[in-house]
Amino acid sequence: SLPTHPFSQDLREPYESSILQPNAIETRRWVKNRGRREQMERERKRDTYTHMH
């Protein structure tokens, strides 16, 4: 059960990752690293796809 206004509780951290990453700076870095990992995964998939054809 989520609070009615999850972002009004603490604007510094997203409510879903506040338990895993209580520090806002850590959360931002974690999200950035995750985004970079996903981009690398996408590029690697695209490379394999291109090599297959």
PyMOL Python script that loads the backbone (N, CA, C, O; Angstrom):
from pymol import cmd

cmd.read_pdbstr("""\
ATOM      1  N   SER A   1       0.845  -1.198   0.000  1.00  0.00           N
ATOM      2  CA  SER A   1       0.000   0.000   0.000  1.00  0.00           C
ATOM      3  C   SER A   1       0.875   1.241   0.000  1.00  0.00           C
ATOM      4  O   SER A   1       1.613   1.499   0.951  1.00  0.00           O
ATOM      5  N   LEU A   2       0.783   1.997  -1.071  1.00  0.00           N
ATOM      6  CA  LEU A   2       1.597   3.195  -1.187  1.00  0.00           C
ATOM      7  C   LEU A   2       0.885   4.364  -0.535  1.00  0.00           C
ATOM      8  O   LEU A   2      -0.345   4.397  -0.512  1.00  0.00           O
ATOM      9  N   PRO A   3       1.626   5.322  -0.005  1.00  0.00           N
ATOM     10  CA  PRO A   3       1.005   6.547   0.522  1.00  0.00           C
ATOM     11  C   PRO A   3       0.304   7.300  -0.601  1.00  0.00           C
ATOM     12  O   PRO A   3       0.607   7.114  -1.779  1.00  0.00           O
ATOM     13  N   THR A   4      -0.644   8.157  -0.211  1.00  0.00           N
ATOM     14  CA  THR A   4      -1.439   8.859  -1.219  1.00  0.00           C
ATOM     15  C   THR A   4      -0.555   9.754  -2.076  1.00  0.00           C
ATOM     16  O   THR A   4      -0.697   9.793  -3.298  1.00  0.00           O
ATOM     17  N   HIS A   5       0.352  10.469  -1.433  1.00  0.00           N
ATOM     18  CA  HIS A   5       1.284  11.319  -2.171  1.00  0.00           C
ATOM     19  C   HIS A   5       2.699  10.883  -1.814  1.00  0.00           C
ATOM     20  O   HIS A   5       3.301  11.445  -0.898  1.00  0.00           O
ATOM     21  N   PRO A   6       3.237   9.902  -2.512  1.00  0.00           N
ATOM     22  CA  PRO A   6       4.535   9.324  -2.127  1.00  0.00           C
ATOM     23  C   PRO A   6       5.678  10.323  -2.210  1.00  0.00           C
ATOM     24  O   PRO A   6       6.627  10.243  -1.430  1.00  0.00           O
ATOM     25  N   PHE A   7       5.601  11.262  -3.144  1.00  0.00           N
ATOM     26  CA  PHE A   7       6.724  12.176  -3.322  1.00  0.00           C
ATOM     27  C   PHE A   7       6.659  13.349  -2.350  1.00  0.00           C
ATOM     28  O   PHE A   7       7.639  14.076  -2.187  1.00  0.00           O
ATOM     29  N   SER A   8       5.500  13.538  -1.698  1.00  0.00           N
ATOM     30  CA  SER A   8       5.390  14.648  -0.759  1.00  0.00           C
ATOM     31  C   SER A   8       6.017  14.300   0.583  1.00  0.00           C
ATOM     32  O   SER A   8       6.284  15.191   1.390  1.00  0.00           O
ATOM     33  N   GLN A   9       6.256  13.018   0.829  1.00  0.00           N
ATOM     34  CA  GLN A   9       6.874  12.610   2.094  1.00  0.00           C
ATOM     35  C   GLN A   9       8.307  13.128   2.152  1.00  0.00           C
ATOM     36  O   GLN A   9       8.680  13.825   3.095  1.00  0.00           O
ATOM     37  N   ASP A  10       9.098  12.792   1.159  1.00  0.00           N
ATOM     38  CA  ASP A  10      10.490  13.222   1.130  1.00  0.00           C
ATOM     39  C   ASP A  10      10.863  13.438  -0.327  1.00  0.00           C
ATOM     40  O   ASP A  10      11.015  12.477  -1.081  1.00  0.00           O
ATOM     41  N   LEU A  11      11.009  14.686  -0.723  1.00  0.00           N
ATOM     42  CA  LEU A  11      11.227  15.001  -2.132  1.00  0.00           C
ATOM     43  C   LEU A  11      12.629  14.643  -2.588  1.00  0.00           C
ATOM     44  O   LEU A  11      12.907  14.641  -3.787  1.00  0.00           O
ATOM     45  N   ARG A  12      13.527  14.336  -1.643  1.00  0.00           N
ATOM     46  CA  ARG A  12      14.913  14.098  -2.034  1.00  0.00           C
ATOM     47  C   ARG A  12      15.122  12.703  -2.587  1.00  0.00           C
ATOM     48  O   ARG A  12      16.116  12.461  -3.273  1.00  0.00           O
ATOM     49  N   GLU A  13      14.210  11.771  -2.307  1.00  0.00           N
ATOM     50  CA  GLU A  13      14.430  10.403  -2.751  1.00  0.00           C
ATOM     51  C   GLU A  13      13.147   9.805  -3.301  1.00  0.00           C
ATOM     52  O   GLU A  13      12.077  10.041  -2.738  1.00  0.00           O
ATOM     53  N   PRO A  14      13.218   9.041  -4.377  1.00  0.00           N
ATOM     54  CA  PRO A  14      12.041   8.326  -4.886  1.00  0.00           C
ATOM     55  C   PRO A  14      11.578   7.305  -3.871  1.00  0.00           C
ATOM     56  O   PRO A  14      12.393   6.676  -3.196  1.00  0.00           O
ATOM     57  N   TYR A  15      10.248   7.135  -3.759  1.00  0.00           N
ATOM     58  CA  TYR A  15       9.719   6.327  -2.652  1.00  0.00           C
ATOM     59  C   TYR A  15      10.002   4.852  -2.843  1.00  0.00           C
ATOM     60  O   TYR A  15      10.023   4.112  -1.859  1.00  0.00           O
ATOM     61  N   GLU A  16      10.222   4.386  -4.079  1.00  0.00           N
ATOM     62  CA  GLU A  16      10.406   2.946  -4.270  1.00  0.00           C
ATOM     63  C   GLU A  16      11.821   2.511  -3.890  1.00  0.00           C
ATOM     64  O   GLU A  16      12.016   1.367  -3.479  1.00  0.00           O
ATOM     65  N   SER A  17      12.800   3.387  -4.016  1.00  0.00           N
ATOM     66  CA  SER A  17      14.177   2.989  -3.720  1.00  0.00           C
ATOM     67  C   SER A  17      14.673   3.622  -2.432  1.00  0.00           C
ATOM     68  O   SER A  17      15.867   3.563  -2.137  1.00  0.00           O
ATOM     69  N   SER A  18      13.766   4.236  -1.648  1.00  0.00           N
ATOM     70  CA  SER A  18      14.202   4.876  -0.411  1.00  0.00           C
ATOM     71  C   SER A  18      14.677   3.838   0.594  1.00  0.00           C
ATOM     72  O   SER A  18      15.505   4.138   1.453  1.00  0.00           O
ATOM     73  N   ILE A  19      14.157   2.616   0.493  1.00  0.00           N
ATOM     74  CA  ILE A  19      14.558   1.566   1.427  1.00  0.00           C
ATOM     75  C   ILE A  19      15.942   1.042   1.051  1.00  0.00           C
ATOM     76  O   ILE A  19      16.783   0.807   1.919  1.00  0.00           O
ATOM     77  N   LEU A  20      16.168   0.861  -0.249  1.00  0.00           N
ATOM     78  CA  LEU A  20      17.452   0.326  -0.692  1.00  0.00           C
ATOM     79  C   LEU A  20      18.523   1.406  -0.638  1.00  0.00           C
ATOM     80  O   LEU A  20      19.644   1.154  -0.195  1.00  0.00           O
ATOM     81  N   GLN A  21      18.177   2.609  -1.089  1.00  0.00           N
ATOM     82  CA  GLN A  21      19.150   3.702  -1.144  1.00  0.00           C
ATOM     83  C   GLN A  21      18.608   4.870  -0.325  1.00  0.00           C
ATOM     84  O   GLN A  21      17.947   5.747  -0.881  1.00  0.00           O
ATOM     85  N   PRO A  22      18.869   4.902   0.979  1.00  0.00           N
ATOM     86  CA  PRO A  22      18.328   5.974   1.809  1.00  0.00           C
ATOM     87  C   PRO A  22      18.953   7.329   1.518  1.00  0.00           C
ATOM     88  O   PRO A  22      18.352   8.366   1.799  1.00  0.00           O
ATOM     89  N   ASN A  23      20.149   7.325   0.960  1.00  0.00           N
ATOM     90  CA  ASN A  23      20.825   8.579   0.663  1.00  0.00           C
ATOM     91  C   ASN A  23      20.433   9.052  -0.734  1.00  0.00           C
ATOM     92  O   ASN A  23      20.508   8.289  -1.697  1.00  0.00           O
ATOM     93  N   ALA A  24      20.015  10.313  -0.841  1.00  0.00           N
ATOM     94  CA  ALA A  24      19.545  10.834  -2.126  1.00  0.00           C
ATOM     95  C   ALA A  24      20.667  10.853  -3.153  1.00  0.00           C
ATOM     96  O   ALA A  24      20.446  10.535  -4.321  1.00  0.00           O
ATOM     97  N   ILE A  25      21.875  11.226  -2.725  1.00  0.00           N
ATOM     98  CA  ILE A  25      22.998  11.277  -3.660  1.00  0.00           C
ATOM     99  C   ILE A  25      23.324   9.875  -4.150  1.00  0.00           C
ATOM    100  O   ILE A  25      23.564   9.665  -5.339  1.00  0.00           O
ATOM    101  N   GLU A  26      23.332   8.912  -3.228  1.00  0.00           N
ATOM    102  CA  GLU A  26      23.570   7.525  -3.615  1.00  0.00           C
ATOM    103  C   GLU A  26      22.498   7.057  -4.590  1.00  0.00           C
ATOM    104  O   GLU A  26      22.796   6.351  -5.553  1.00  0.00           O
ATOM    105  N   THR A  27      21.249   7.448  -4.343  1.00  0.00           N
ATOM    106  CA  THR A  27      20.154   7.038  -5.218  1.00  0.00           C
ATOM    107  C   THR A  27      20.366   7.591  -6.617  1.00  0.00           C
ATOM    108  O   THR A  27      20.199   6.879  -7.607  1.00  0.00           O
ATOM    109  N   ARG A  28      20.735   8.870  -6.696  1.00  0.00           N
ATOM    110  CA  ARG A  28      20.962   9.467  -8.014  1.00  0.00           C
ATOM    111  C   ARG A  28      22.088   8.753  -8.735  1.00  0.00           C
ATOM    112  O   ARG A  28      21.978   8.464  -9.926  1.00  0.00           O
ATOM    113  N   ARG A  29      23.183   8.462  -8.017  1.00  0.00           N
ATOM    114  CA  ARG A  29      24.311   7.778  -8.645  1.00  0.00           C
ATOM    115  C   ARG A  29      23.903   6.380  -9.083  1.00  0.00           C
ATOM    116  O   ARG A  29      24.301   5.911 -10.149  1.00  0.00           O
ATOM    117  N   TRP A  30      23.101   5.714  -8.243  1.00  0.00           N
ATOM    118  CA  TRP A  30      22.664   4.355  -8.565  1.00  0.00           C
ATOM    119  C   TRP A  30      21.792   4.362  -9.821  1.00  0.00           C
ATOM    120  O   TRP A  30      21.943   3.508 -10.694  1.00  0.00           O
ATOM    121  N   VAL A  31      20.877   5.335  -9.906  1.00  0.00           N
ATOM    122  CA  VAL A  31      20.011   5.433 -11.085  1.00  0.00           C
ATOM    123  C   VAL A  31      20.846   5.723 -12.322  1.00  0.00           C
ATOM    124  O   VAL A  31      20.598   5.163 -13.390  1.00  0.00           O
ATOM    125  N   LYS A  32      21.837   6.599 -12.177  1.00  0.00           N
ATOM    126  CA  LYS A  32      22.685   6.943 -13.323  1.00  0.00           C
ATOM    127  C   LYS A  32      23.474   5.721 -13.778  1.00  0.00           C
ATOM    128  O   LYS A  32      23.570   5.446 -14.974  1.00  0.00           O
ATOM    129  N   ASN A  33      24.040   4.988 -12.815  1.00  0.00           N
ATOM    130  CA  ASN A  33      24.798   3.794 -13.175  1.00  0.00           C
ATOM    131  C   ASN A  33      23.894   2.756 -13.813  1.00  0.00           C
ATOM    132  O   ASN A  33      24.292   2.083 -14.763  1.00  0.00           O
ATOM    133  N   ARG A  34      22.673   2.621 -13.294  1.00  0.00           N
ATOM    134  CA  ARG A  34      21.748   1.650 -13.867  1.00  0.00           C
ATOM    135  C   ARG A  34      21.398   2.045 -15.298  1.00  0.00           C
ATOM    136  O   ARG A  34      21.322   1.187 -16.178  1.00  0.00           O
ATOM    137  N   GLY A  35      21.186   3.330 -15.536  1.00  0.00           N
ATOM    138  CA  GLY A  35      20.879   3.786 -16.886  1.00  0.00           C
ATOM    139  C   GLY A  35      22.030   3.511 -17.837  1.00  0.00           C
ATOM    140  O   GLY A  35      21.814   3.106 -18.980  1.00  0.00           O
ATOM    141  N   ARG A  36      23.270   3.733 -17.362  1.00  0.00           N
ATOM    142  CA  ARG A  36      24.430   3.468 -18.213  1.00  0.00           C
ATOM    143  C   ARG A  36      24.538   1.982 -18.500  1.00  0.00           C
ATOM    144  O   ARG A  36      24.865   1.590 -19.620  1.00  0.00           O
ATOM    145  N   ARG A  37      24.263   1.138 -17.487  1.00  0.00           N
ATOM    146  CA  ARG A  37      24.304  -0.310 -17.712  1.00  0.00           C
ATOM    147  C   ARG A  37      23.268  -0.723 -18.743  1.00  0.00           C
ATOM    148  O   ARG A  37      23.554  -1.530 -19.628  1.00  0.00           O
ATOM    149  N   GLU A  38      22.062  -0.171 -18.632  1.00  0.00           N
ATOM    150  CA  GLU A  38      21.020  -0.531 -19.597  1.00  0.00           C
ATOM    151  C   GLU A  38      21.408  -0.087 -20.997  1.00  0.00           C
ATOM    152  O   GLU A  38      21.143  -0.795 -21.968  1.00  0.00           O
ATOM    153  N   GLN A  39      22.036   1.083 -21.111  1.00  0.00           N
ATOM    154  CA  GLN A  39      22.467   1.555 -22.428  1.00  0.00           C
ATOM    155  C   GLN A  39      23.532   0.629 -22.995  1.00  0.00           C
ATOM    156  O   GLN A  39      23.505   0.307 -24.183  1.00  0.00           O
ATOM    157  N   MET A  40      24.473   0.197 -22.155  1.00  0.00           N
ATOM    158  CA  MET A  40      25.506  -0.723 -22.626  1.00  0.00           C
ATOM    159  C   MET A  40      24.885  -2.045 -23.057  1.00  0.00           C
ATOM    160  O   MET A  40      25.283  -2.623 -24.068  1.00  0.00           O
ATOM    161  N   GLU A  41      23.908  -2.523 -22.286  1.00  0.00           N
ATOM    162  CA  GLU A  41      23.215  -3.759 -22.661  1.00  0.00           C
ATOM    163  C   GLU A  41      22.539  -3.600 -24.017  1.00  0.00           C
ATOM    164  O   GLU A  41      22.621  -4.486 -24.867  1.00  0.00           O
ATOM    165  N   ARG A  42      21.863  -2.450 -24.217  1.00  0.00           N
ATOM    166  CA  ARG A  42      21.184  -2.215 -25.489  1.00  0.00           C
ATOM    167  C   ARG A  42      22.187  -2.207 -26.627  1.00  0.00           C
ATOM    168  O   ARG A  42      21.944  -2.813 -27.671  1.00  0.00           O
ATOM    169  N   GLU A  43      23.322  -1.521 -26.438  1.00  0.00           N
ATOM    170  CA  GLU A  43      24.318  -1.450 -27.509  1.00  0.00           C
ATOM    171  C   GLU A  43      24.894  -2.827 -27.800  1.00  0.00           C
ATOM    172  O   GLU A  43      25.133  -3.167 -28.958  1.00  0.00           O
ATOM    173  N   ARG A  44      25.119  -3.628 -26.753  1.00  0.00           N
ATOM    174  CA  ARG A  44      25.675  -4.955 -26.978  1.00  0.00           C
ATOM    175  C   ARG A  44      24.657  -5.823 -27.718  1.00  0.00           C
ATOM    176  O   ARG A  44      25.026  -6.571 -28.623  1.00  0.00           O
ATOM    177  N   LYS A  45      23.382  -5.731 -27.341  1.00  0.00           N
ATOM    178  CA  LYS A  45      22.357  -6.498 -28.045  1.00  0.00           C
ATOM    179  C   LYS A  45      22.290  -6.084 -29.505  1.00  0.00           C
ATOM    180  O   LYS A  45      22.160  -6.923 -30.397  1.00  0.00           O
ATOM    181  N   ARG A  46      22.381  -4.756 -29.743  1.00  0.00           N
ATOM    182  CA  ARG A  46      22.316  -4.269 -31.116  1.00  0.00           C
ATOM    183  C   ARG A  46      23.510  -4.777 -31.912  1.00  0.00           C
ATOM    184  O   ARG A  46      23.374  -5.132 -33.083  1.00  0.00           O
ATOM    185  N   ASP A  47      24.681  -4.811 -31.278  1.00  0.00           N
ATOM    186  CA  ASP A  47      25.876  -5.299 -31.971  1.00  0.00           C
ATOM    187  C   ASP A  47      25.722  -6.768 -32.330  1.00  0.00           C
ATOM    188  O   ASP A  47      26.043  -7.176 -33.446  1.00  0.00           O
ATOM    189  N   THR A  48      25.227  -7.567 -31.379  1.00  0.00           N
ATOM    190  CA  THR A  48      25.049  -8.996 -31.669  1.00  0.00           C
ATOM    191  C   THR A  48      24.025  -9.168 -32.775  1.00  0.00           C
ATOM    192  O   THR A  48      24.183 -10.013 -33.656  1.00  0.00           O
ATOM    193  N   TYR A  49      22.975  -8.363 -32.723  1.00  0.00           N
ATOM    194  CA  TYR A  49      21.935  -8.468 -33.741  1.00  0.00           C
ATOM    195  C   TYR A  49      22.509  -8.126 -35.114  1.00  0.00           C
ATOM    196  O   TYR A  49      22.204  -8.787 -36.107  1.00  0.00           O
ATOM    197  N   THR A  50      23.344  -7.087 -35.160  1.00  0.00           N
ATOM    198  CA  THR A  50      23.942  -6.701 -36.439  1.00  0.00           C
ATOM    199  C   THR A  50      24.894  -7.771 -36.935  1.00  0.00           C
ATOM    200  O   THR A  50      24.952  -8.041 -38.134  1.00  0.00           O
ATOM    201  N   HIS A  51      25.643  -8.386 -36.024  1.00  0.00           N
ATOM    202  CA  HIS A  51      26.587  -9.422 -36.446  1.00  0.00           C
ATOM    203  C   HIS A  51      25.850 -10.664 -36.936  1.00  0.00           C
ATOM    204  O   HIS A  51      26.347 -11.382 -37.803  1.00  0.00           O
ATOM    205  N   MET A  52      24.671 -10.915 -36.386  1.00  0.00           N
ATOM    206  CA  MET A  52      23.930 -12.107 -36.780  1.00  0.00           C
ATOM    207  C   MET A  52      23.474 -12.012 -38.231  1.00  0.00           C
ATOM    208  O   MET A  52      23.457 -13.007 -38.956  1.00  0.00           O
ATOM    209  N   HIS A  53      23.103 -10.796 -38.646  1.00  0.00           N
ATOM    210  CA  HIS A  53      22.588 -10.662 -40.010  1.00  0.00           C
ATOM    211  C   HIS A  53      23.726 -10.238 -40.927  1.00  0.00           C
ATOM    212  O   HIS A  53      23.519 -10.065 -42.128  1.00  0.00           O
TER     213      HIS A  53
END
""", "prot")
cmd.dss("prot")
cmd.show_as("cartoon", "prot")
cmd.util.cbc("prot")
cmd.orient("prot")
